[in-house]
Amino acid sequence: MTSVLIATGQSLQRVGLRMLLDSQSDLTVVGEAAHGPEAVRLSALLRPDVVLLDGRSTGTDVVETVRRLAHAPDGHAPRVLLLTSGDDTYPYGALRAGAAGHLPEAATADELVAAVRVVAAGDVVVSPGLTRALIEAVRSRRAVEDPSPGNRLGSLTGRERDVLTAVASGDSNAEIADRLSIAPTTVKSHVSNILTKIGARGRVQAVVFAYESGLVRPTQHVLHA
């Protein structure tokens, strides 16, 4: 059973999201928060698997909220799925802070439920509509925010680079295993080693690193659901 904490300042939206998620046999809503600090507090108390965070209506800095959720002092780091609009300016910063993905506010109920399951399983979700903005952000900030990603890239083996490239294209572990003709357990081991070597807390940050380091060209897709 996947536990979910809903965080949005809109009370009617909280009711609707709870009804939708609780109607699924494998999902359960363990709490609701009206703003970022409350989401952080309840996450530490309830320890949900996923935090569904509406970045437009929590009343606080979204990136800071994501960072606090992803770097909790007690070591519990829920997967953070952001609900965003096309005008939001924070997706790149939120990814770097540890968000597991973004879902547009226009997403259908089925898409939202699927996205919660995807991030709970350890994969990532970034909608196609946000891909271009993320690519442009990587292109403009790569040299400014991390002057030495190449050093960490150089620590990866050839096979680890292949795996990271596949992760950056949105492939799951099973798909990577099939693509590279290796066992899924081997892929999992490679991903773990990659995260350690590049100092990333999760797959999303690894994807951002792949672009910042130049391993993946900005003309390629970032991620897909």
Phi and psi in degrees as GROMACS dihedral restraints (atoms count N, CA, C in turn):
[ dihedral_restraints ]
;  ai    aj    ak    al  type     phi  dphi    fc
    3     4     5     6     1   -94.4    20    10
    4     5     6     7     1   123.9    20    10
    6     7     8     9     1   -94.4    20    10
    7     8     9    10     1   139.9    20    10
    9    10    11    12     1  -129.2    20    10
   10    11    12    13     1   136.1    20    10
   12    13    14    15     1  -108.3    20    10
   13    14    15    16     1   125.9    20    10
   15    16    17    18     1   -96.8    20    10
   16    17    18    19     1   130.6    20    10
   18    19    20    21     1  -130.2    20    10
   19    20    21    22     1   105.8    20    10
   21    22    23    24     1  -156.6    20    10
   22    23    24    25     1   145.9    20    10
   24    25    26    27     1   -79.9    20    10
   25    26    27    28     1    -5.0    20    10
   27    28    29    30     1   -97.2    20    10
   28    29    30    31     1   111.6    20    10
   30    31    32    33     1   -62.5    20    10
   31    32    33    34     1   -40.3    20    10
   33    34    35    36     1   -65.8    20    10
   34    35    36    37     1   -35.4    20    10
   36    37    38    39     1   -66.4    20    10
   37    38    39    40     1   -38.4    20    10
   39    40    41    42     1   -61.4    20    10
   40    41    42    43     1   -42.5    20    10
   42    43    44    45     1   -62.4    20    10
   43    44    45    46     1   -46.3    20    10
   45    46    47    48     1   -64.2    20    10
   46    47    48    49     1   -41.9    20    10
   48    49    50    51     1   -66.4    20    10
   49    50    51    52     1   -40.5    20    10
   51    52    53    54     1   -61.8    20    10
   52    53    54    55     1   -46.5    20    10
   54    55    56    57     1   -60.3    20    10
   55    56    57    58     1   -41.8    20    10
   57    58    59    60     1   -65.2    20    10
   58    59    60    61     1   -50.2    20    10
   60    61    62    63     1   -70.9    20    10
   61    62    63    64     1   -39.0    20    10
   63    64    65    66     1   -69.5    20    10
   64    65    66    67     1   -16.3    20    10
   66    67    68    69     1   -77.9    20    10
   67    68    69    70     1    -8.3    20    10
   69    70    71    72     1   -92.8    20    10
   70    71    72    73     1   134.3    20    10
   72    73    74    75     1   -66.8    20    10
   73    74    75    76     1   -21.6    20    10
   75    76    77    78     1  -105.7    20    10
   76    77    78    79     1     5.4    20    10
   78    79    80    81     1  -125.8    20    10
   79    80    81    82     1   145.3    20    10
   81    82    83    84     1  -144.4    20    10
   82    83    84    85     1   135.0    20    10
   84    85    86    87     1   -88.0    20    10
   85    86    87    88     1   121.0    20    10
   87    88    89    90     1  -100.4    20    10
   88    89    90    91     1    -9.2    20    10
   90    91    92    93     1  -177.4    20    10
   91    92    93    94     1   166.7    20    10
   93    94    95    96     1  -134.5    20    10
   94    95    96    97     1   141.0    20    10
   96    97    98    99     1  -129.2    20    10
   97    98    99   100     1   145.0    20    10
   99   100   101   102     1   -96.2    20    10
  100   101   102   103     1   -12.9    20    10
  102   103   104   105     1  -156.0    20    10
  103   104   105   106     1   171.3    20    10
  105   106   107   108     1   -56.5    20    10
  106   107   108   109     1   -54.0    20    10
  108   109   110   111     1   -57.6    20    10
  109   110   111   112     1   -36.8    20    10
  111   112   113   114     1   -68.5    20    10
  112   113   114   115     1   -35.4    20    10
  114   115   116   117     1   -63.5    20    10
  115   116   117   118     1   -41.9    20    10
  117   118   119   120     1   -63.8    20    10
  118   119   120   121     1   -44.3    20    10
  120   121   122   123     1   -64.0    20    10
  121   122   123   124     1   -46.2    20    10
  123   124   125   126     1   -70.0    20    10
  124   125   126   127     1   -31.7    20    10
  126   127   128   129     1   -63.4    20    10
  127   128   129   130     1   -41.7    20    10
  129   130   131   132     1   -66.0    20    10
  130   131   132   133     1   -32.9    20    10
  132   133   134   135     1   -81.6    20    10
  133   134   135   136     1   -43.4    20    10
  135   136   137   138     1   -96.5    20    10
  136   137   138   139     1   -19.1    20    10
  138   139   140   141     1    51.4    20    10
  139   140   141   142     1    58.4    20    10
  141   142   143   144     1   -72.4    20    10
  142   143   144   145     1   159.1    20    10
  144   145   146   147     1   -76.0    20    10
  145   146   147   148     1   -36.1    20    10
  147   148   149   150     1  -133.8    20    10
  148   149   150   151     1   138.4    20    10
  150   151   152   153     1  -110.7    20    10
  151   152   153   154     1   118.5    20    10
  153   154   155   156     1   -93.2    20    10
  154   155   156   157     1   105.3    20    10
  156   157   158   159     1  -112.0    20    10
  157   158   159   160     1   119.8    20    10
  159   160   161   162     1   -85.3    20    10
  160   161   162   163     1   102.9    20    10
  162   163   164   165     1   -67.6    20    10
  163   164   165   166     1   -15.3    20    10
  165   166   167   168     1   -87.4    20    10
  166   167   168   169     1   -17.6    20    10
  168   169   170   171     1  -135.8    20    10
  169   170   171   172     1    18.0    20    10
  171   172   173   174     1   -88.4    20    10
  172   173   174   175     1    -7.7    20    10
  174   175   176   177     1    76.4    20    10
  175   176   177   178     1     6.9    20    10
  177   178   179   180     1  -137.0    20    10
  178   179   180   181     1   175.9    20    10
  180   181   182   183     1   -64.9    20    10
  181   182   183   184     1   118.4    20    10
  183   184   185   186     1   -65.7    20    10
  184   185   186   187     1   -45.1    20    10
  186   187   188   189     1   -61.4    20    10
  187   188   189   190     1   -42.1    20    10
  189   190   191   192     1   -66.1    20    10
  190   191   192   193     1   -38.4    20    10
  192   193   194   195     1   -62.0    20    10
  193   194   195   196     1   -45.2    20    10
  195   196   197   198     1   -60.9    20    10
  196   197   198   199     1   -43.8    20    10
  198   199   200   201     1   -61.5    20    10
  199   200   201   202     1   -42.9    20    10
  201   202   203   204     1   -67.4    20    10
  202   203   204   205     1   -35.6    20    10
  204   205   206   207     1   -69.4    20    10
  205   206   207   208     1   -42.4    20    10
  207   208   209   210     1   -78.0    20    10
  208   209   210   211     1   -17.3    20    10
  210   211   212   213     1  -124.1    20    10
  211   212   213   214     1    44.0    20    10
  213   214   215   216     1   -60.5    20    10
  214   215   216   217     1   138.2    20    10
  216   217   218   219     1   -57.1    20    10
  217   218   219   220     1   -30.7    20    10
  219   220   221   222     1   -83.3    20    10
  220   221   222   223     1     0.9    20    10
  222   223   224   225     1    87.8    20    10
  223   224   225   226     1    -8.6    20    10
  225   226   227   228     1   -82.8    20    10
  226   227   228   229     1   116.1    20    10
  228   229   230   231     1  -119.9    20    10
  229   230   231   232     1    98.1    20    10
  231   232   233   234     1   -68.6    20    10
  232   233   234   235     1   158.9    20    10
  234   235   236   237     1   -80.0    20    10
  235   236   237   238     1   124.5    20    10
  237   238   239   240     1  -101.4    20    10
  238   239   240   241     1   119.8    20    10
  240   241   242   243     1  -110.9    20    10
  241   242   243   244     1   119.5    20    10
  243   244   245   246     1   -94.1    20    10
  244   245   246   247     1   138.3    20    10
  246   247   248   249     1   -95.9    20    10
  247   248   249   250     1   124.1    20    10
  249   250   251   252     1  -131.6    20    10
  250   251   252   253     1   164.9    20    10
  252   253   254   255     1  -113.6    20    10
  253   254   255   256     1   168.7    20    10
  255   256   257   258     1   -66.7    20    10
  256   257   258   259     1   -15.8    20    10
  258   259   260   261     1   -95.4    20    10
  259   260   261   262     1    -2.4    20    10
  261   262   263   264     1   -65.3    20    10
  262   263   264   265     1   144.5    20    10
  264   265   266   267     1  -110.7    20    10
  265   266   267   268     1    -0.2    20    10
  267   268   269   270     1  -103.0    20    10
  268   269   270   271     1    -0.3    20    10
  270   271   272   273     1   -53.1    20    10
  271   272   273   274     1   -44.5    20    10
  273   274   275   276     1   -63.0    20    10
  274   275   276   277     1   -46.9    20    10
  276   277   278   279     1   -62.6    20    10
  277   278   279   280     1   -36.9    20    10
  279   280   281   282     1   -68.1    20    10
  280   281   282   283     1   -37.2    20    10
  282   283   284   285     1   -63.4    20    10
  283   284   285   286     1   -44.3    20    10
  285   286   287   288     1   -65.3    20    10
  286   287   288   289     1   -30.1    20    10
  288   289   290   291     1   -77.1    20    10
  289   290   291   292     1   -15.4    20    10
  291   292   293   294     1   125.4    20    10
  292   293   294   295     1     7.1    20    10
  294   295   296   297     1   -63.6    20    10
  295   296   297   298     1   145.9    20    10
  297   298   299   300     1   -87.9    20    10
  298   299   300   301     1    -8.7    20    10
  300   301   302   303     1   160.0    20    10
  301   302   303   304     1   178.2    20    10
  303   304   305   306     1  -131.4    20    10
  304   305   306   307     1   145.9    20    10
  306   307   308   309     1  -134.7    20    10
  307   308   309   310     1   128.5    20    10
  309   310   311   312     1   -68.1    20    10
  310   311   312   313     1   151.8    20    10
  312   313   314   315     1   -62.8    20    10
  313   314   315   316     1   -20.2    20    10
  315   316   317   318     1   -84.9    20    10
  316   317   318   319     1     3.0    20    10
  318   319   320   321     1   -61.6    20    10
  319   320   321   322     1   148.3    20    10
  321   322   323   324     1   -78.4    20    10
  322   323   324   325     1   167.6    20    10
  324   325   326   327     1   -59.5    20    10
  325   326   327   328     1   -42.8    20    10
  327   328   329   330     1   -63.1    20    10
  328   329   330   331     1   -39.5    20    10
  330   331   332   333     1   -66.2    20    10
  331   332   333   334     1   -39.0    20    10
  333   334   335   336     1   -65.7    20    10
  334   335   336   337     1   -46.6    20    10
  336   337   338   339     1   -60.9    20    10
  337   338   339   340     1   -43.1    20    10
  339   340   341   342     1   -63.7    20    10
  340   341   342   343     1   -39.4    20    10
  342   343   344   345     1   -64.9    20    10
  343   344   345   346     1   -40.5    20    10
  345   346   347   348     1   -60.6    20    10
  346   347   348   349     1   -42.7    20    10
  348   349   350   351     1   -66.2    20    10
  349   350   351   352     1   -38.9    20    10
  351   352   353   354     1   -63.7    20    10
  352   353   354   355     1   -49.1    20    10
  354   355   356   357     1   -70.1    20    10
  355   356   357   358     1   -32.4    20    10
  357   358   359   360     1   -63.7    20    10
  358   359   360   361     1   -30.6    20    10
  360   361   362   363     1   -80.6    20    10
  361   362   363   364     1    -4.2    20    10
  363   364   365   366     1    99.9    20    10
  364   365   366   367     1     0.8    20    10
  366   367   368   369     1   -93.1    20    10
  367   368   369   370     1  -174.9    20    10
  369   370   371   372     1  -126.8    20    10
  370   371   372   373     1   156.3    20    10
  372   373   374   375     1  -134.8    20    10
  373   374   375   376     1   121.7    20    10
  375   376   377   378     1  -137.2    20    10
  376   377   378   379     1   120.4    20    10
  378   379   380   381     1   -67.1    20    10
  379   380   381   382     1   148.8    20    10
  381   382   383   384     1   -55.9    20    10
  382   383   384   385     1   -32.1    20    10
  384   385   386   387     1   -66.3    20    10
  385   386   387   388     1   -21.6    20    10
  387   388   389   390     1   -96.7    20    10
  388   389   390   391     1    -7.7    20    10
  390   391   392   393     1   -59.5    20    10
  391   392   393   394     1   -47.7    20    10
  393   394   395   396     1   -61.7    20    10
  394   395   396   397     1   -42.0    20    10
  396   397   398   399     1   -62.7    20    10
  397   398   399   400     1   -40.2    20    10
  399   400   401   402     1   -65.7    20    10
  400   401   402   403     1   -41.6    20    10
  402   403   404   405     1   -62.1    20    10
  403   404   405   406     1   -44.6    20    10
  405   406   407   408     1   -64.3    20    10
  406   407   408   409     1   -37.6    20    10
  408   409   410   411     1   -64.8    20    10
  409   410   411   412     1   -41.8    20    10
  411   412   413   414     1   -62.7    20    10
  412   413   414   415     1   -43.8    20    10
  414   415   416   417     1   -61.7    20    10
  415   416   417   418     1   -40.7    20    10
  417   418   419   420     1   -82.9    20    10
  418   419   420   421     1   -26.3    20    10
  420   421   422   423     1  -106.9    20    10
  421   422   423   424     1    -8.8    20    10
  423   424   425   426     1   -52.4    20    10
  424   425   426   427     1   -52.4    20    10
  426   427   428   429     1   -73.8    20    10
  427   428   429   430     1   -27.3    20    10
  429   430   431   432     1   -77.9    20    10
  430   431   432   433     1   -44.1    20    10
  432   433   434   435     1   -85.8    20    10
  433   434   435   436     1   -25.1    20    10
  435   436   437   438     1  -144.0    20    10
  436   437   438   439     1    93.4    20    10
  438   439   440   441     1   -73.0    20    10
  439   440   441   442     1   -10.1    20    10
  441   442   443   444     1  -132.8    20    10
  442   443   444   445     1    40.2    20    10
  444   445   446   447     1   -65.2    20    10
  445   446   447   448     1   -25.3    20    10
  447   448   449   450     1   -62.7    20    10
  448   449   450   451     1   -30.9    20    10
  450   451   452   453     1   -64.1    20    10
  451   452   453   454     1   -42.8    20    10
  453   454   455   456     1   -72.3    20    10
  454   455   456   457     1   -34.9    20    10
  456   457   458   459     1   -62.1    20    10
  457   458   459   460     1   -37.6    20    10
  459   460   461   462     1   -66.2    20    10
  460   461   462   463     1   -16.9    20    10
  462   463   464   465     1   -80.6    20    10
  463   464   465   466     1   -10.9    20    10
  465   466   467   468     1   -85.3    20    10
  466   467   468   469     1   144.4    20    10
  468   469   470   471     1   -75.8    20    10
  469   470   471   472     1   169.1    20    10
  471   472   473   474     1   -59.3    20    10
  472   473   474   475     1   -42.3    20    10
  474   475   476   477     1   -66.5    20    10
  475   476   477   478     1   -39.1    20    10
  477   478   479   480     1   -64.9    20    10
  478   479   480   481     1   -35.0    20    10
  480   481   482   483     1   -65.5    20    10
  481   482   483   484     1   -39.8    20    10
  483   484   485   486     1   -60.8    20    10
  484   485   486   487     1   -43.8    20    10
  486   487   488   489     1   -65.9    20    10
  487   488   489   490     1   -44.0    20    10
  489   490   491   492     1   -63.6    20    10
  490   491   492   493     1   -38.3    20    10
  492   493   494   495     1   -61.4    20    10
  493   494   495   496     1   -41.9    20    10
  495   496   497   498     1   -67.2    20    10
  496   497   498   499     1   -40.1    20    10
  498   499   500   501     1   -60.5    20    10
  499   500   501   502     1   -41.7    20    10
  501   502   503   504     1   -66.7    20    10
  502   503   504   505     1   -22.1    20    10
  504   505   506   507     1   -86.1    20    10
  505   506   507   508     1    -3.1    20    10
  507   508   509   510     1    95.9    20    10
  508   509   510   511     1     8.4    20    10
  510   511   512   513     1   -72.3    20    10
  511   512   513   514     1   143.3    20    10
  513   514   515   516     1   -78.8    20    10
  514   515   516   517     1   171.5    20    10
  516   517   518   519     1   -59.6    20    10
  517   518   519   520     1   -39.9    20    10
  519   520   521   522     1   -64.6    20    10
  520   521   522   523     1   -40.6    20    10
  522   523   524   525     1   -67.9    20    10
  523   524   525   526     1   -37.7    20    10
  525   526   527   528     1   -65.4    20    10
  526   527   528   529     1   -42.0    20    10
  528   529   530   531     1   -59.8    20    10
  529   530   531   532     1   -42.8    20    10
  531   532   533   534     1   -67.1    20    10
  532   533   534   535     1   -41.7    20    10
  534   535   536   537     1   -65.0    20    10
  535   536   537   538     1   -41.0    20    10
  537   538   539   540     1   -98.4    20    10
  538   539   540   541     1     1.0    20    10
  540   541   542   543     1    57.0    20    10
  541   542   543   544     1    48.3    20    10
  543   544   545   546     1  -131.5    20    10
  544   545   546   547     1   167.4    20    10
  546   547   548   549     1   -74.6    20    10
  547   548   549   550     1   147.0    20    10
  549   550   551   552     1   -56.1    20    10
  550   551   552   553     1   -35.8    20    10
  552   553   554   555     1   -65.7    20    10
  553   554   555   556     1   -33.0    20    10
  555   556   557   558     1   -68.3    20    10
  556   557   558   559     1   -39.9    20    10
  558   559   560   561     1   -60.2    20    10
  559   560   561   562     1   -45.8    20    10
  561   562   563   564     1   -59.1    20    10
  562   563   564   565     1   -40.6    20    10
  564   565   566   567     1   -65.3    20    10
  565   566   567   568     1   -41.9    20    10
  567   568   569   570     1   -62.6    20    10
  568   569   570   571     1   -44.2    20    10
  570   571   572   573     1   -61.5    20    10
  571   572   573   574     1   -42.9    20    10
  573   574   575   576     1   -60.7    20    10
  574   575   576   577     1   -44.1    20    10
  576   577   578   579     1   -64.4    20    10
  577   578   579   580     1   -39.9    20    10
  579   580   581   582     1   -62.2    20    10
  580   581   582   583     1   -47.2    20    10
  582   583   584   585     1   -59.1    20    10
  583   584   585   586     1   -41.1    20    10
  585   586   587   588     1   -65.2    20    10
  586   587   588   589     1   -45.7    20    10
  588   589   590   591     1   -67.1    20    10
  589   590   591   592     1   -36.9    20    10
  591   592   593   594     1   -96.2    20    10
  592   593   594   595     1    -2.8    20    10
  594   595   596   597     1    74.0    20    10
  595   596   597   598     1    32.7    20    10
  597   598   599   600     1  -100.6    20    10
  598   599   600   601     1   146.5    20    10
  600   601   602   603     1   -90.0    20    10
  601   602   603   604     1   -14.3    20    10
  603   604   605   606     1  -166.9    20    10
  604   605   606   607     1  -179.4    20    10
  606   607   608   609     1   -65.1    20    10
  607   608   609   610     1   -35.9    20    10
  609   610   611   612     1   -62.7    20    10
  610   611   612   613     1   -46.8    20    10
  612   613   614   615     1   -64.0    20    10
  613   614   615   616     1   -31.6    20    10
  615   616   617   618     1   -65.5    20    10
  616   617   618   619     1   -38.2    20    10
  618   619   620   621     1   -66.1    20    10
  619   620   621   622     1   -44.4    20    10
  621   622   623   624     1   -57.9    20    10
  622   623   624   625     1   -43.0    20    10
  624   625   626   627     1   -61.4    20    10
  625   626   627   628     1   -39.9    20    10
  627   628   629   630     1   -58.6    20    10
  628   629   630   631     1   -36.6    20    10
  630   631   632   633     1   -78.6    20    10
  631   632   633   634     1   -42.3    20    10
  633   634   635   636     1   -63.9    20    10
  634   635   636   637     1   -34.2    20    10
  636   637   638   639     1   -82.4    20    10
  637   638   639   640     1   -12.1    20    10
  639   640   641   642     1    88.7    20    10
  640   641   642   643     1     2.7    20    10
  642   643   644   645     1   -63.3    20    10
  643   644   645   646     1   -38.4    20    10
  645   646   647   648     1  -114.1    20    10
  646   647   648   649     1   133.8    20    10
  648   649   650   651     1   -78.5    20    10
  649   650   651   652     1   142.6    20    10
  651   652   653   654     1   -61.7    20    10
  652   653   654   655     1   -13.6    20    10
  654   655   656   657     1   -79.0    20    10
  655   656   657   658     1   -10.4    20    10
  657   658   659   660     1   -89.2    20    10
  658   659   660   661     1   166.9    20    10
  660   661   662   663     1   -68.4    20    10
  661   662   663   664     1   149.5    20    10
  663   664   665   666     1   -85.2    20    10
  664   665   666   667     1   -66.5    20    10
  666   667   668   669     1  -148.0    20    10
  667   668   669   670     1   162.9    20    10
  669   670   671   672     1  -141.5    20    10
  670   671   672   673     1   158.8    20    10
